[in-house]
Structures are given as C-alpha cells and as structure tokens.
Amino acid sequence: MADDAYRFDRFLLDPRDRRLLRDGEPVDLNGRYLDALALLVREQGRLVTKTRFHDEVWRGVPVTDEALTQCIRTLRSRLGDDAGRPRFIETVPKHGYRFIADVVAPGSAEATLDEVPRATAARPSVREAVSRQGRAGMIGGGVAGLVGGLIYGFVGVLDPQQAGGSALSAILVIAALAMTLGLLGGAGVAFGIAASAFAPERRGLWGVVGGAAGGLLVGAVAKAVGLDAFDLLFGQAPAAITGAPEGAILGGAVGLGAWAAALRPASRRASTAIAGLVAGMGGALIALSGGRLLGGSLDQLADLFPGSRLRLDQLGALFGEAGFGPSSQTATASLEGLLFGASGVAAMRLAATRRIGEEPS
C-alpha cells in the first residue's frame, strides 16, 4: 500500500496514484471528483465548506454550486451512499459537507498491520466481484423471464371460456420455460458484462462486448439444444426462434445500457430505467431486423403445432393485426428487452454496492 493511502470501509483511496479501490477493484472517478473525495477524507469528521471545495478542488475556476452538488452526488453513487441515511458524506445545509466514516490514516499501525501487495490482493477481489455480479444478473434475468412467461401464459393460454386446471398447468409450463431461458441468458450476459472489471481502463466498452459475447454464446447453445430436442421428440423443429444473433444484440444492448447508466450517475431507479430503455431499443431492433425473442418464438411454436392451446392473436388485436404480426412482435420484443435489461442491471448494481447481510446503501 502507498504511504499516503487512506482506508475506509471497503475502500482504499490513494491520492498519489490517483485512484480509488473498492475491494481491490478500481472505481471510476474523474480527477476533480477524486480531489474532492481526498479533501473530505483528509478532513474526516470536520466540516469542509463550499469555499474550500471551490479553492482547493476547482482552484479558482468559476463554477456554480450545482457543479459541487453533482460532484457530491457522484461520490455518493460511487461509494454506495445515501443522502437520506449517509454512511460516508454528510450534508451540512448551506455550509458544506463532512466525511463521517472511520478512516485509517496513512502510516498508522492499522494501515500497515495487514498490508499486502496490491497486485496480489486485487485479483481475488475482482474475481469475487465478477462472480457476485454475474450471479445477481442471472437472478435478475430469471425474474424477468418468469414475469414475461406469466404474461404470455395468461394472455395466450387462459381462455375466458375455459379457465380450468389444464390452462393453469400450461401457464406454469410457459412460465418455467421462460424463467429457465431468463436464468441462462442473464448468466451469460451478466458474467460477460461483469468480466469487464478485469479491464478497468475501457470498462464500459468491454462491458458491451462482454454482454454481446455472453448473449451470443447462450443464444447459440440454447437454440441448438432446443432444435435438437424438438426434432427428437416431435420430428420437426421451428427454425426461426431466438438464437445467437438475437442473444448478441440483446446482450450488447444490456451492456450498453449499463454503460449509459454509469456515465450519468443517478439513483438506482434512474439507472435501472436508463438501462431498461436502452435494452428495450435493442429488443425492438431485433424484431425490426427479422429476429425473434420469447414472444416471437412462442408464436412460431404455436404455428408449428396447430393443436397447441397457445395463441398470441390477442396481442396482435391490440395493434390492429389479425395475428401476432410485425407490430406485435416489435412492441413485445422491446418490452422484453426493457424488462430483461432493467432487471439484470438493477440486480448487478445492487450486488456491486451491497453484500448479503449488509445494510442497504
């Protein structure tokens, strides 16, 4: 550890090397925001006035109070802090801010007692973070799949004239299938995005690439296994179901959504909404380019087996179509993308700022 580095909570702030680490993993901060955090940490427990921020961080460059407010908001986001229940940065209304977490100062016995080489300590921590966020994204994908499967089940299976046990069983089968696909897709995309932590310099870009690669792999494997299974069991299989291209586009869109959310730090809800909207546009792009997500794949299965009780014509009627046509597919694909992206990124963000059993940030 550098001689002038500070420890607090799970963070290490090294002003000389110009970086902030969380569990050994670099945290993205621009230069001025890093200076602001260093000033707060050095003055732990004491008020840092707005004037000091302007003089020591912006060094006389004229800026508005909104610039300082945005700086503090970003620092809280990166630290996993909450302005309403602060653990790190406390607001002193009309005056400034105070750093309230315990800080291990440079050179103290506590700082050097368990000192290990940073390169050795960082790798296990990064692997742990990737694993934690990947598992969280998998769960988020499973939740999205379950919700989507239930919606398609109730819309496509439940006949108002026949709401018996067989209809309920069919709904549960579709929900279970969709949840399984969501878990697999969520795992591939989330682990691909989370793996970008190994390349912190271009983390956003590698997150997009990793998400696309994970989605492509899962989509290709799922389609190959699915087609073989249908051909083995029924002697025929629907060719136009979700596969590698759809997985790559959706995975890349989720990665792009996560990157877009990180570029403009905000509340968890706002970040989730940003990621969901970008992934929703990815879903629409899939449908417009002739691909299919869950709804389109279910419609293909229903057409392949005329005796199937699953029909999505009711959704088509909402868009003035006789069946599950292009407008229906585009709308449902965008909603699927939104749900998948929002659920996955929200789960990954939660995992990045909280461990099991910790108080919510």
ChimeraX attribute file (.defattr): number of C-alpha atoms within 10 A of each C-alpha:
attribute: neighborCount
match mode: 1-to-1
recipient: residues
	/A:1	16
	/A:2	15
	/A:3	13
	/A:4	13
	/A:5	20
	/A:6	23
	/A:7	20
	/A:8	15
	/A:9	14
	/A:10	10
	/A:11	18
	/A:12	21
	/A:13	22
	/A:14	20
	/A:15	17
	/A:16	10
	/A:17	10
	/A:18	13
	/A:19	17
	/A:20	25
	/A:21	16
	/A:22	22
	/A:23	19
	/A:24	20
	/A:25	22
	/A:26	19
	/A:27	17
	/A:28	17
	/A:29	17
	/A:30	11
	/A:31	11
	/A:32	15
	/A:33	19
	/A:34	21
	/A:35	18
	/A:36	21
	/A:37	22
	/A:38	20
	/A:39	19
	/A:40	21
	/A:41	25
	/A:42	13
	/A:43	15
	/A:44	19
	/A:45	17
	/A:46	13
	/A:47	18
	/A:48	20
	/A:49	15
	/A:50	15
	/A:51	12
	/A:52	15
	/A:53	20
	/A:54	19
	/A:55	13
	/A:56	13
	/A:57	20
	/A:58	17
	/A:59	11
	/A:60	11
	/A:61	9
	/A:62	9
	/A:63	10
	/A:64	9
	/A:65	11
	/A:66	9
	/A:67	12
	/A:68	19
	/A:69	13
	/A:70	14
	/A:71	19
	/A:72	20
	/A:73	19
	/A:74	20
	/A:75	20
	/A:76	23
	/A:77	19
	/A:78	19
	/A:79	20
	/A:80	19
	/A:81	20
	/A:82	17
	/A:83	15
	/A:84	8
	/A:85	11
	/A:86	16
	/A:87	18
	/A:88	22
	/A:89	25
	/A:90	22
	/A:91	16
	/A:92	12
	/A:93	7
	/A:94	8
	/A:95	12
	/A:96	17
	/A:97	20
	/A:98	21
	/A:99	23
	/A:100	18
	/A:101	16
	/A:102	14
	/A:103	19
	/A:104	18
	/A:105	18
	/A:106	17
	/A:107	14
	/A:108	11
	/A:109	10
	/A:110	12
	/A:111	17
	/A:112	13
	/A:113	8
	/A:114	8
	/A:115	11
	/A:116	11
	/A:117	9
	/A:118	11
	/A:119	9
	/A:120	10
	/A:121	14
	/A:122	18
	/A:123	15
	/A:124	14
	/A:125	15
	/A:126	21
	/A:127	15
	/A:128	14
	/A:129	22
	/A:130	24
	/A:131	17
	/A:132	18
	/A:133	26
	/A:134	26
	/A:135	23
	/A:136	26
	/A:137	34
	/A:138	25
	/A:139	23
	/A:140	28
	/A:141	33
	/A:142	26
	/A:143	22
	/A:144	26
	/A:145	30
	/A:146	23
	/A:147	19
	/A:148	23
	/A:149	25
	/A:150	19
	/A:151	15
	/A:152	24
	/A:153	23
	/A:154	18
	/A:155	17
	/A:156	23
	/A:157	23
	/A:158	20
	/A:159	14
	/A:160	7
	/A:161	6
	/A:162	10
	/A:163	11
	/A:164	11
	/A:165	9
	/A:166	13
	/A:167	19
	/A:168	14
	/A:169	13
	/A:170	18
	/A:171	23
	/A:172	17
	/A:173	15
	/A:174	23
	/A:175	22
	/A:176	17
	/A:177	15
	/A:178	24
	/A:179	23
	/A:180	17
	/A:181	22
	/A:182	28
	/A:183	22
	/A:184	22
	/A:185	30
	/A:186	34
	/A:187	27
	/A:188	28
	/A:189	37
	/A:190	36
	/A:191	26
	/A:192	26
	/A:193	35
	/A:194	27
	/A:195	23
	/A:196	22
	/A:197	21
	/A:198	16
	/A:199	13
	/A:200	15
	/A:201	12
	/A:202	11
	/A:203	19
	/A:204	22
	/A:205	17
	/A:206	24
	/A:207	29
	/A:208	26
	/A:209	22
	/A:210	26
	/A:211	33
	/A:212	28
	/A:213	23
	/A:214	27
	/A:215	31
	/A:216	25
	/A:217	18
	/A:218	23
	/A:219	24
	/A:220	18
	/A:221	13
	/A:222	19
	/A:223	18
	/A:224	13
	/A:225	11
	/A:226	18
	/A:227	17
	/A:228	15
	/A:229	14
	/A:230	14
	/A:231	13
	/A:232	11
	/A:233	10
	/A:234	10
	/A:235	9
	/A:236	14
	/A:237	19
	/A:238	18
	/A:239	13
	/A:240	15
	/A:241	23
	/A:242	22
	/A:243	24
	/A:244	22
	/A:245	18
	/A:246	26
	/A:247	29
	/A:248	27
	/A:249	23
	/A:250	34
	/A:251	37
	/A:252	30
	/A:253	30
	/A:254	36
	/A:255	31
	/A:256	27
	/A:257	31
	/A:258	30
	/A:259	21
	/A:260	16
	/A:261	22
	/A:262	19
	/A:263	12
	/A:264	12
	/A:265	17
	/A:266	18
	/A:267	15
	/A:268	16
	/A:269	11
	/A:270	13
	/A:271	24
	/A:272	24
	/A:273	21
	/A:274	25
	/A:275	31
	/A:276	30
	/A:277	22
	/A:278	25
	/A:279	32
	/A:280	28
	/A:281	20
	/A:282	28
	/A:283	33
	/A:284	25
	/A:285	20
	/A:286	25
	/A:287	22
	/A:288	15
	/A:289	10
	/A:290	12
	/A:291	22
	/A:292	27
	/A:293	25
	/A:294	21
	/A:295	25
	/A:296	24
	/A:297	19
	/A:298	21
	/A:299	21
	/A:300	18
	/A:301	20
	/A:302	18
	/A:303	14
	/A:304	13
	/A:305	14
	/A:306	10
	/A:307	8
	/A:308	11
	/A:309	15
	/A:310	25
	/A:311	22
	/A:312	22
	/A:313	17
	/A:314	15
	/A:315	23
	/A:316	18
	/A:317	14
	/A:318	12
	/A:319	15
	/A:320	12
	/A:321	15
	/A:322	12
	/A:323	16
	/A:324	22
	/A:325	18
	/A:326	16
	/A:327	18
	/A:328	24
	/A:329	27
	/A:330	25
	/A:331	18
	/A:332	24
	/A:333	28
	/A:334	25
	/A:335	20
	/A:336	26
	/A:337	29
	/A:338	30
	/A:339	25
	/A:340	32
	/A:341	38
	/A:342	29
	/A:343	27
	/A:344	35
	/A:345	31
	/A:346	23
	/A:347	22
	/A:348	27
	/A:349	20
	/A:350	18
	/A:351	20
	/A:352	18
	/A:353	17
	/A:354	13
	/A:355	11
	/A:356	7
	/A:357	6
	/A:358	8
	/A:359	7
	/A:360	13
	/A:361	16
